[in-house]
Amino acid sequence: MSGLSGSGGKSSMLDTTPFRLSYDEFLEAAERVGVADTVVEPPRVNGPVLSDRELVSKIPARLVSNDALVVDEILTLSDIIGGLAESEIPGHTQQILELVLHD
């Protein structure tokens, strides 16, 4: 799982690329079906919502999916958030696109 961009002494920022790419796909689909003018732009965040200290906090994580243990290790909060974004947002975006395109 990944989630932080930058390294060394630089400020840690959560990589929001998966969110942005999924939202862009959603906007393109809305345009194709003629409802783009009804879509509200999400608010922009000009920095981390969580502090650097919170993002690098190590947390014991256990993730179970379909009765199978997928993760059982200590991860940083940013890795957990980034991993969920990378794995969940594209699938949910596809579900929304299918709903929009089939209406």
Helices and strands as residue ranges (DSSP letters): E 4-5, E 13-14, H 17-32, G 36-38, H 52-55, E 58-65, E 68-76, H 77-102
